[in-house]
Amino acid sequence: MTSQRLLRLAALFGAAALLAGCASGSTSSGSGDGDTVTIRVAAVTSPATDIVAAAAAQIEDGYEIEPLTITDYVTVNSMLGSGDIEASFSQHEPYMQEFNEKNGASLTAVQPVYNFVIAFYSRTVDDIADLPDGARVAIPNDASNAGRALKLLADNGLVTLDPSIDPYAATVDDITANPRDLQFLKVEIAQLNTAYEEADLVFQWPSHIAALGLTPQEDGLLTELDDRFALQLVVGADVDPETVEALRKAFTSDVVRDVIDGNPSIEAAF
């Protein structure tokens, strides 16, 4: 518990420093004739940060992308919702919609850029069939990713979900059968790598699990690629259409496609 609190505090302090920098030193869309429009685009980790850098090199004349690396997903959306940044490349649309509903925000997904393979990983077993009864299973604590994790478990016969609900909206309370008596731990996505050391089975994005030297192709016990969870270019409410179109073109450029094609854990969604 102590280590998780320290990690959260470090994330918050890092985000606060970045926020202060944005407030004091960045300019956004809206400029006079001949001026360059600076578009602040936040991402959390590679390969999303690599895509932002590639898009920054491809943005059309009259615009420039200022890449920002933010330490957690909630801070990215808070900054986007308040207008401290213009765009983000850090989330899929279901996660964005959940944020909008909870916070009265008006973020908009404007372009799917890549799909990615998610997986469950284990430090203790090499085959899902060997997962012991009573195993501790770490899943994300946000609704969209938790539902995806539970659906993946259900699709592989580890639990049964209430058939009357949308499986992508499932919660632990919607489990109607749990024959292995799995014990669920709800953890922030950014902390799931820490949970890998403590739990028997952990759901994680490839961009985060890479820090542990793992990949879904080589190490995932259960895997899924679903284009409804494509990583999206997301903009705030007050970004003008011309700026959005310039961003879309940059994020769907051939150079961005080359970066995606060079990473086996992701595939282009455009």
C-alpha positions in Angstrom: 0.0 0.0 0.0 2.8 2.4 0.8 4.5 1.8 -2.5 1.3 2.5 -4.4 0.8 5.8 -2.5 4.3 6.9 -3.3 3.8 6.1 -7.0 0.5 8.1 -7.0 2.2 11.0 -5.3 5.1 11.0 -7.8 2.6 10.9 -10.7 0.6 13.8 -9.3 3.8 15.9 -8.6 5.0 15.2 -12.2 1.7 16.1 -13.7 1.5 19.3 -11.6 4.9 20.4 -12.9 3.9 19.8 -16.5 0.6 21.7 -15.9 2.5 24.7 -14.6 4.7 24.6 -17.6 1.8 24.5 -20.0 0.0 27.4 -18.2 3.1 29.6 -18.4 4.8 28.7 -21.6 2.5 27.3 -24.3 0.3 28.9 -26.9 -2.7 27.2 -28.5 -4.9 27.5 -31.6 -6.0 30.9 -32.6 -3.4 33.2 -34.2 -2.9 36.2 -36.4 -2.0 36.0 -40.1 1.3 34.3 -40.7 1.6 33.0 -37.1 2.2 29.3 -36.4 -0.5 27.6 -34.3 1.0 25.5 -31.5 -1.0 22.4 -30.6 -0.2 20.8 -27.3 -0.7 17.0 -27.5 -0.3 14.8 -24.5 0.6 11.1 -24.3 1.5 8.8 -21.4 4.0 6.3 -22.6 5.5 4.6 -25.7 4.5 3.8 -28.4 1.9 6.6 -28.1 4.7 9.1 -27.4 6.5 7.8 -30.5 3.4 8.4 -32.6 3.0 12.0 -31.3 6.7 12.7 -32.2 6.2 11.2 -35.7 3.0 13.3 -36.2 4.8 16.4 -35.0 7.3 15.9 -37.8 4.5 15.6 -40.4 2.1 18.4 -39.3 1.4 20.8 -42.2 2.7 24.3 -42.5 1.1 26.8 -40.2 0.9 24.4 -37.3 3.3 22.8 -34.9 2.8 20.0 -32.3 4.2 20.4 -28.9 4.5 16.9 -27.5 3.9 16.5 -23.7 4.4 13.3 -21.7 2.0 13.2 -18.8 2.2 10.6 -16.0 -1.3 9.3 -15.8 -4.5 9.1 -17.9 -6.8 11.0 -15.6 -4.5 14.0 -15.5 -4.3 14.0 -19.3 -8.1 14.2 -19.6 -8.4 16.8 -16.8 -5.9 19.0 -18.7 -7.7 18.4 -22.0 -11.1 19.2 -20.4 -9.9 22.5 -18.9 -8.2 23.6 -22.1 -4.6 23.4 -20.8 -3.8 21.2 -23.8 -5.6 20.9 -27.1 -5.3 17.1 -27.8 -4.3 13.8 -26.4 -3.2 10.5 -27.8 -3.6 8.2 -24.7 -7.0 6.5 -24.7 -9.6 4.5 -26.5 -13.1 5.9 -27.0 -14.9 3.9 -24.3 -12.4 5.3 -21.7 -13.0 8.8 -23.0 -16.8 8.4 -22.9 -16.6 7.2 -19.3 -14.5 10.3 -18.4 -17.0 12.6 -20.2 -20.0 11.1 -18.3 -18.3 11.3 -14.9 -17.0 14.8 -15.3 -19.4 16.6 -17.6 -16.7 17.0 -20.1 -17.0 17.3 -23.9 -13.9 15.5 -25.2 -14.2 14.1 -28.7 -12.5 11.2 -30.4 -11.6 12.3 -33.9 -9.3 9.6 -35.4 -8.5 6.0 -34.5 -4.8 5.5 -35.0 -3.8 2.0 -33.9 -5.2 -1.1 -32.4 -3.3 -3.0 -29.8 -3.2 -6.5 -28.3 -4.1 -6.6 -24.6 -3.4 -9.7 -22.5 -3.4 -11.3 -19.1 0.0 -12.2 -17.7 1.2 -14.3 -14.9 4.4 -14.5 -12.9 3.5 -17.8 -11.3 2.1 -20.0 -14.2 2.9 -20.5 -17.8 -0.4 -21.9 -18.9 -3.9 -20.5 -18.0 -5.0 -24.1 -17.3 -2.6 -24.1 -14.4 -4.1 -21.1 -12.7 -4.9 -22.3 -9.1 -8.2 -22.0 -7.4 -8.5 -18.8 -5.4 -6.0 -17.1 -7.6 -5.6 -13.3 -7.2 -6.5 -11.6 -10.5 -5.7 -7.9 -11.0 -7.9 -5.9 -13.4 -8.2 -2.2 -14.1 -10.3 -0.1 -11.8 -11.9 2.0 -14.6 -15.2 0.7 -16.0 -14.3 0.4 -19.7 -11.0 -1.6 -19.2 -12.5 -3.6 -16.3 -15.4 -4.7 -18.5 -13.0 -5.7 -21.3 -10.9 -7.7 -18.8 -13.9 -9.6 -17.4 -15.2 -10.3 -20.9 -11.9 -11.8 -21.8 -12.0 -14.1 -18.8 -15.6 -15.0 -19.6 -14.7 -15.8 -23.2 -12.1 -18.3 -21.9 -14.4 -20.0 -19.4 -12.9 -18.7 -16.2 -16.0 -16.8 -15.1 -19.6 -16.5 -16.3 -21.2 -13.1 -16.7 -24.8 -12.1 -16.4 -26.2 -12.6 -20.0 -28.6 -9.7 -19.6 -25.8 -7.1 -19.5 -23.4 -5.8 -22.1 -20.2 -7.8 -21.3 -18.1 -4.7 -22.1 -19.9 -2.9 -19.3 -19.5 -5.8 -16.8 -18.3 -5.4 -13.3 -17.3 -7.9 -10.7 -20.8 -7.8 -9.4 -22.1 -9.2 -12.7 -20.2 -12.4 -12.4 -22.8 -15.2 -12.0 -20.3 -18.1 -11.8 -16.7 -18.2 -10.6 -15.8 -21.9 -10.4 -12.2 -21.2 -9.5 -13.1 -18.7 -6.8 -10.9 -16.1 -8.4 -10.2 -13.1 -6.1 -10.3 -9.8 -7.9 -8.1 -6.8 -7.2 -9.0 -3.5 -8.9 -6.0 -1.5 -9.7 -5.2 1.7 -11.7 -3.7 0.9 -15.1 -0.5 2.6 -14.3 -0.1 0.4 -11.2 -0.9 -3.0 -12.8 2.8 -3.6 -13.4 3.3 -3.5 -9.6 0.4 -5.8 -9.2 2.2 -8.3 -11.5 4.7 -9.0 -8.7 1.9 -9.7 -6.2 -1.0 -11.2 -8.1 -1.4 -14.6 -9.9 -2.9 -13.1 -13.1 -2.7 -9.5 -14.3 -4.5 -7.6 -17.2 -2.3 -5.0 -18.8 -1.8 -2.9 -21.9 1.3 -3.7 -24.0 2.7 -0.2 -23.7 3.0 -0.7 -19.9 3.9 -4.4 -19.7 6.9 -3.7 -22.0 8.6 -2.1 -19.0 8.8 -5.6 -17.5 10.3 -7.0 -20.7 7.0 -8.8 -21.6 4.9 -8.8 -24.8 1.4 -10.1 -25.4 2.7 -12.3 -28.3 5.3 -14.0 -26.2 4.0 -13.8 -22.7 0.2 -13.3 -22.8 -1.8 -16.2 -21.4 -5.1 -14.7 -22.7 -5.0 -12.2 -25.5 -7.4 -10.0 -27.5 -7.3 -7.4 -30.2 -10.6 -5.5 -30.6 -10.9 -2.4 -32.8 -13.5 -0.8 -30.6 -10.6 -0.1 -28.3 -8.3 1.5 -30.9 -6.1 4.3 -29.4 -7.7 7.5 -30.5 -6.6 11.1 -31.2 -8.9 13.1 -28.8 -9.5 16.8 -28.8 -11.0 19.3 -26.4 -14.2 21.1 -26.9 -12.8 24.4 -28.2 -10.4 23.2 -30.8 -11.3 24.6 -34.2 -12.1 22.3 -37.2 -9.1 23.4 -39.2 -6.7 22.4 -36.4 -8.5 19.1 -35.9 -8.1 18.3 -39.6 -4.4 19.2 -39.5 -4.0 16.9 -36.6 -5.9 14.1 -38.3 -3.7 14.3 -41.4 -0.5 14.2 -39.4 -1.6 11.3 -37.3 -2.6 9.3 -40.4 0.6 10.1 -42.4 2.8 7.5 -43.9 5.5 8.2 -41.4 3.1 7.4 -38.5 2.1 4.2 -40.3 5.8 3.2 -40.6 6.2 3.7 -36.8 3.1 1.5 -36.1 4.2 -1.2 -38.6 7.6 -1.4 -36.8 5.9 -2.4 -33.5 4.5 -6.0 -33.4 2.1 -5.2 -30.5 0.1 -2.7 -32.5 -1.5 -2.3 -35.9 -2.8 0.7 -37.9 -6.4 1.6 -37.5 -6.6 3.9 -40.5 
